Amino acid sequence: MPLHTGPAKPAERPSTVNPFYGEADPVSGMTEAPPQHRLPEAPLPPATAYQLVHDELMLDGNSRLNLATFVTTWMEPQAGVLMAECRDKNMIDKDEYPRTAELERRCVAMLADLWNAPDPAAAVGCSTTGSSEACMLAGMALKRRWAQRNADRYPGARPNLVMGVNVQVCWEKFCSFWEVEMRQVPMEGDRFHLDPQAAAELCDENTIGVVGILGSTFDGSYEPIDELCAALDELQERTGLDIPVHVDGASGAMVAPFLDEHLRWDFRLPRVASINTSGHKYGLVYPGVGWALWRSAAELPEELVFRVNYLGGDMPTFALNFSRPGAQVVAQYYTFLRLGRAGFKAVQRTTRAVAMQLAERVAALGDFQLLTRGDELPVFAFTTATDVTAYDVFDVSRRMRENGWLVPAYTFPPHREDLSVLRVVCRNGFSSDLAELFVEDLERLLPELRRQSGPSTHDKGAATCFHH
Ligand SMILES: *Cc1c(COP(=O)(O)O)cnc(C)c1O
């Protein structure tokens, strides 16, 4: 969450309010707007409080038109009903809500099976608030296992974690919070994600693991997890170093099992120790749920596991939070039950088809060049063609916003800082009709953009939406 500071504006507020809230409402008799930055002295009737909050929120963007986010913005009404029924249940109260705990357990079992754990019954896993928490847990397990193997040198030796420069910000957080050196493989030319050989070269006796991303947030491409494992196998043969791999499948771990069955990225690869996903991305649940799974108990050091009461015994838990809502876990189970493999396949296939068609339509406009085509994650990144000098991607992002579309524009990391792109994330609920409207709006803008004398965005930092 942003770290907020005190009031940015003076505390005085206008003394005029909608009379419906005040004198025209004989009950509340409100004449002055309540303060916004300190607790009001007196209570408000619920209807008035509701109206004030509701009205302010009207200025938020429309989430369905938010093509920047990977997070679910539409679910069926039945899922909404179930979530409302469960919003009072605390996930940590396993003993009080044993059925919710059981649904979580079943979700873990289904994911272990989906991700081809050699022995699904031996796999261990848990729900989290999202992939960020799941990655913290997976990283902690890697670090602790390394520390156990190197008890004679640690503390003292400095652990490191190897990853591509394109990792999501949660890995920077992990390395900062848990004091692990972050070793990043840079981008090179048209390679926008990790290179397996370069990753293996960064490993040494203090490497706790390598993170492979199934679905880079920068361009939607899959990192080559099987080649990464092969490069690390080769490293082991040469040097004896046995480095585990964690797959950050925040998005792709809920896409690849349905659309790319033959791609080897999961527990089929013996070197993959753990996998995370965001239930609230292509797991199709509203924000607030992620999953972390380990191949077996051997990959998750027992000393990191805490126990809570459960039906007269105890239940092992692994989490950063204590209290957490149960509704999202219930909604995940609902989604699994509701769709099954065939349903998930149909949903993800449709989303990918929309992404690929839209990418083609954007390319056909002539002004743009695709980096990716939406054929891995249903996500594509594009930039302006080399002969386009009148405007840049930041202009496109800003002008599309006038039509309600939220499309982030951002600059790539070191080695490719010359490259700025736009990215479109297609999700269930972004239909081909909406995609068509998107292209029409983009096409309609082009004549005006082409008439510009040059890019009008000078402060690129300010122009860039947060794109993770
Ligand atoms: C979104 C994302 C994350 C963070 O996930 P949250 O569920 O938002 O915490 C981590 N890694 C990757 C690759 C992501 O796409």
The ligand as a MOL file (V3000), in Angstrom:
LIG
                    3D

  0  0  0     0  0            999 V3000
M  V30 BEGIN CTAB
M  V30 COUNTS 15 15 0 0 0
M  V30 BEGIN ATOM
M  V30 1 C 1.1430 -9.7750 -10.5280 0
M  V30 2 C 2.4330 -10.4470 -10.3770 0
M  V30 3 C 3.0190 -10.5880 -9.1150 0
M  V30 4 C 2.4020 -10.0110 -7.8720 0
M  V30 5 O 1.1690 -10.6100 -7.6790 0
M  V30 6 P 0.0170 -10.0500 -6.7230 0
M  V30 7 O -0.9640 -11.1500 -6.7620 0
M  V30 8 O -0.4570 -8.7910 -7.3530 0
M  V30 9 O 0.6200 -9.8270 -5.3730 0
M  V30 10 C 4.2100 -11.2750 -9.0230 0
M  V30 11 N 4.8050 -11.7800 -10.1200 0
M  V30 12 C 4.2770 -11.6540 -11.3600 0
M  V30 13 C 4.9760 -12.2790 -12.5260 0
M  V30 14 C 3.0690 -10.9860 -11.5200 0
M  V30 15 O 2.5270 -10.8890 -12.7360 0
M  V30 END ATOM
M  V30 BEGIN BOND
M  V30 1 1 1 2
M  V30 2 1 2 3
M  V30 3 2 2 14
M  V30 4 1 3 4
M  V30 5 2 3 10
M  V30 6 1 4 5
M  V30 7 1 5 6
M  V30 8 2 6 7
M  V30 9 1 6 8
M  V30 10 1 6 9
M  V30 11 1 10 11
M  V30 12 2 11 12
M  V30 13 1 12 13
M  V30 14 1 12 14
M  V30 15 1 14 15
M  V30 END BOND
M  V30 END CTAB
M  END
